[in-house]
């Protein structure tokens, strides 16, 4: 049955696609499969989510988190469709599309978790900065399929790329608004062409330049965003309990220093009772996932200028509305995770080490590739090293070097660091 929710404009590709006569998949299924079977997706299995990848087998990695986000996104689609109006059998949010968005949403995150993103943004400050979501868009449109003669992306559909790009403010727009070094929530200035593609042939409204641009999110992007919040607010707590960071004692101390609303106090009390009973963590947070999914509903988007695309596509005609009590519960979980896990000395020490490794790698490789002798050492393997040497400007070389470092897993980055800086370490059989 034809799905009236989407039109040909939604399914249009960034570039003219090759037509396959026997293609049985929809354009959104093709988007999903191209992400799922890519090297960039597989690398997520060895990138940090909260705890360093490979430390223990029951902690989530960036890959397991990504799979969970994709699955939660699909469940939200199914739930919304089951509620009926405004959706129906021939008018619904495509679960293949939101699954693709979920699989792709963290492709641009570098090794070593959040400190990796902050450190690369600091190092890339003179060259356009670094942002995980912007890098995801770069991977999808320029890097995901490597070729001998250069790089090329997966030629995504407009609906898919719009769903992945949470942020649409250009970096220079954030800087001009007063931030000398925006930490996140921007796309690279050279990605303005992607922002233009998302609304073509319209012009980007002047009132939506800078921070307001980040409020322009399709319904698929909103679903992915809430699925991401659902996954890490629940699962970071679950992993923190398993790892011993969140205990009755630590949570009571934390709550004693907070100014909590009645609803927030009820959430903490419920969590304390759970910890005292020593119930199964997976069981509790499986139930909470269901509550977070069932907290969703759709409303027609009427706010101007955020609704400026509503006449063009149903993807921008609706807002995802979340039950306020569940949103408040989510905020409590996030703050507990930040204060008791991310700000703990153990995690901070690991983050410090990760930042130090990336700092040293960037400095050494940059110096060799950009300010080295006429014939710099081949420290970066092909094809990345070749592309950097062929780049015409320092800015382009720095961006390509950043691409290489972003693509490293935690283990790759550590092994490269050892080969470059530890005199007694060197395994010729190592690759990458």
N, C-alpha and C positions, 0 to 999 in steps of 0.2 A: 504493500500500500504506500502510495506517495506521501511523503511527510511535508506538509505545507509550511512547517516552521522555517524551512530554509529555502533560499532561492539561488539562482545561478550566480549572483554577485557573491554570496557567501562561499560558494564552491570554486570561485575563480582562483587560479594559482598565481604566485608571485611572478613566474615566467611562463611562457607558453609551454605546456607539458607535451611530452611525447605521447602520442595516442596509441594505446595497445588494443588491438581489435578484440582480443579474447579476455579483456579485463572484467572480472566478475565482481570486483570489490567497488564500494562507493569511494569517492575521493577522501572521505574522513577515515575510512578503514585503511586506505593506503597511507595516510598520514600516520596513523597509529602503528602500522606494521613497520614503516620506515624508521620510526624511533625505536621500537621494541627490538628490532634485529640489528641495531647499530652498535658499533664499538663504544661510542660515547655512553650509551645506556649501560652496557656491561661494566664499564669502569666504575660505576656507582657502587658496585659491591665492595670496593676497597677504599671508599671514602667515608670520612667520619660523619656521623649524624650527631650524637652527643659524646659517646665514648669512642676512643680511637679504634678504628676498624681492626679486627683480628684479635682484640684483647680477650674477649670471651664470645662464645658462639651464640648466647641468647640475647645479646644486646643488638639493637637495631643499627644497621648501616644506612648509608644514604640510599642504597638500592631497596632494602626492605621497606624503608619509609616511603619511597616513591611508589612502590607497588601498592602499599596500603592507601596512599592518597588516591591513586587511580581507582582502586576498588571502592573506596568511600564515595568518590565522585559519581561512579555508576549507580551506587545505591541511592544517592540523593536524587538522581534523575528518575530512577524507578519509583521512588516514593512520591515525588512531585507528580509524576504521570498518574499514579494510582489515586491521587486526590481529586482528579478530574479537572474541572474548569480552573484556569483557562486552557489547560492542556486536554488532549483527547487522542483517540486512536490514530488520527491522521495529522496531528498537530502536537509535537512533543520535542523535547530537547534530546538530541542524538547522543546515546550513551557511548557509541564508538568515538565520537568527537571528544567528549569530556574525558574518556579513558586516555585518548592520545595526549590531551593537555596534561593530565595527571602524570603520565609517564615522562613527559618532557620537562616538567616545571622546574626541576633541579639540575638539569644537564650542565648548566654553566657554573655550578659551585666547584671551587678549587679544592685541593687537598687540605686537611686539617680544619675542616668545619668553618665556623664563623671567623676565627682569627685569620684563616687563610684569605677570606674575602676582604677583611679590613686591611691586612698587610699588603695585598696586591693593589688595593685602591690607593694606599699611601705611596707605594713604589711607582705606580702609574700616574700619579698626580700631574706630572708635566706632560703626559701623553694622552690625556683624555679620561683618566680614571679607570676604575674597574668596578663592575656591579654584577652580581650573580645572575639576575634576570636579564640584563642587557647581554651578558655573555651567552646565556641560553639562546636568545634570539640570534646572536652571531653564529653560534654553532649550527642552528637549524637552517639558516639562510646562506651560510658561507663555508662551513667547515665539516659538516657531519659526514660527508662522503669525500674522501681524499682522492685526488687524481694526480697523475704524474706531471701534468702541465700546470698545476695550480690547485686551487680549492674550489669546491662547489657545495652548495647546500642541497637540501632535500626538496626544494621547490614546493613549499607548503601552501595550503589553501588559505584564503583570507580568514575564514572562520577559525581555523586552527591557530594561526599565528596571533590573531587577536586574542584568543583564549589564553595563550601562553604569556603574552606581554602584559604583565600586571602593571608595569610602569610605562608611561609614554612621555614623561617630561625629559627634554634634552638636558644634558649635563650643564651646558653653558647657561640654560635658562635657570637652573637651580643656583648656579654661581652668581648670576646677575641679580638674584633675589636676596643676596646677602650671605650665602654660604661659600666660604673660600674653598672648602674641600668637602662637598656633600658625601656622607658616608654611604648612602644607598638611595634607592628609589629614583633612579634615573636610567635613561638609555644613552648610549654614546652619541656624540653629535653627528657622526657619520651615519647613524641609523635613522636620521630624519626621513630618508627615502622609504624606510619601512613604515613609519608613521603615516606618510603620505599614501602608501599603498593601502593601508587599513581603511581609509575613508575615500579613496579615489572614486570619481574624479573631483570630489569636494575639496575645498581648502580647509586646513586646520583652523578653527576659529581663534581669533586673537584672545578672546576671554578664557581660552583653555590652554594657554601657554604656561609653562612652568608647573608648579605644584597642582593646579586644577586639572592638568592633563592626566594625572594619575588617578583621577576619579572616574575616568571614562573606561568602564570595564564591561565587557560583554557578559551575558548571563553564564556562559561556560567558564569564563575567568572567575566570576564570583563564586561559582560552585567549587572550582578548584581551590580557591583561596580559603573557603570555609572547610573544605576537606583537609587541607594542609593544617589549618588551625586545630581541627578535630584530631588529626593524627598525632601532631607533636605535643599538643597540650595533654592528651591522655597518655600517649605512649612514652613521652619523656618522664612523666610521673611514674609510670609502671617500671621503666628501666631504672629510674632513680631509687625506687623501693627495692628492686632486686639487687642493686649494687650497694645498698646500705647508706645512701646519701639522705634518704627521707625515712626518718624513724619517728616514733612517738615523741621522743625527747627533742629532736631537732625541729619537728613541726610545731610543738608547743612553744619552744623558744621563739620561733619565727612569728607565730601568731600573736605572742605577747608583745611584740614590737610593732605591730601593724594597727592601722586604723581601718577596721573592716565594717562593712555594712552588715545588717542582719542576715541577708542572703549569703554573703561571703563567709560569715561566721558559721552558718549552717553547713556550708560546703566543707569547711575545715573540720568541723565537728564530725561530720559523716566520714571523712577520710581518717580521722583519729580513731574512731570506733572500728573502722576496717583494719587499721594497723594493729590495734590491740587484739582483735580476733585472729589475726594472722591468716586471714582467708586467702584463697588463691587470687593472685593479682590478675591473671588473664581473664578470669571469670568476671571480676568487677568491671574491668575496663572494656570488655566486650559488651556489657550492658550499657555502659556510658556511651559507647559509640552509637548504639541504637537511639539513645536519647538525643544525641547531637544531630543525627540524621533526621529524626522526627520533629526537630525544632525548626525545620525549614518550611517556608511557604513563598509563593510568588505574589508580587504586586505589580500593577502596571506602572511603568516609569513615566512620571509626568513632570519632574523637575527639569527646568531649563537652566543652563545649557546642556546638562548631562544627557538629555534625551534627544540631542540633535540628530542622531542616527536612527531614531525609532521609526521613522517613515521609510527608511531604506531597508531595515532588517529587523526581524523579530528578536535577534540576539541582543539588541539594544533597547528593546521595548519593555523589558521587565527587570525588576530588582529582586534579589534574593533577600528575604527578610528572615531574621533569626530571632527566636524567642528571647526576650531580654534576660530572663533568669539563666538560660543556658549560656548566653554570651558572658554573663557575669561569672558563671562557674568556670568558663574557659579562661577568663582573665585571671582568676585566682590560681588556676593550675599553672598558667604561664609564669606568674610571678613567683610561685613556689619553686618552679624549675629553675628560673634565673637565679634566685637568691640561694637556694640550697644545693643546686647542682653546678650550674655554670660559674657561679662566683665562689665555689669551694676551692681551697688551695690546690687540691689534687688536679682538678680540671684546669685551673689557671696555669699550673706548672706545665701541663701538657700543651696548652695553647701557646704559652711562651715559647716552648721548644719548637712548635710548628711554625710560629711566626719567624723565629730565628733562622730556621732552615730555609724558608722561602726568601728571606732577606738576603742571606748569603748566596743562594742560587741565582737570584735575579741579578745581584750586583756583579758576580763573577761572569755570568753568561752575557750580560749586557756589555760589560767592559770588553770582553773578547770579541763579541759580534759587531759592536758598534764603534768602539774606540780602540780596537786592536790594531795590529800591524796590517799591512796590505794583504797578507795571507793569514787570517785568523785561524786558530785551531778549530778543528771540527769537533766541538764539544757537544753539539746537539745533533742527534741522529736524523737521517732523512725520513720523510721529506721536509720536516720542519726547519732543519738547518739550511737546506737549500733555499727555501722560501725566504728565510731571513737574510741570507747573503744576497739574494736577488732583489730585495726590497730597495726602493729608490730613495727613501728618507729615513731619518732616525725615528720619526714617529711611527712609520709603518713597521720598522724593525722591532721597536718596543712592543707594539701591539701583537705582532706575531710571536715574539718571545713570551708574552703574557699568555697567548693561546697555548703554547707548549706547556708552560708551567701549570696552567689551569687543568690541562688534560691529564696531568700526572695523578696517580693514586697516592695515598699516604705512603705506601711501601716503596713505590717508584721514587718519590721525592727523597725519602730517607736514604735509599740505596745510592741515588745520584749524589747526594750530599757526601756520603761516605767515600765514594770513588774520587770525588774532587778534593776533599779536604782531610781525609784520614790516610796518612802515608802507608799504613800497614794493611789497607783494605783495597782489594782490586780483584774482581772476578771477571775474566775476559768472556766467560760464557753468558754473563748477564746481558739482557737486552733492555732497551727503553731507557 
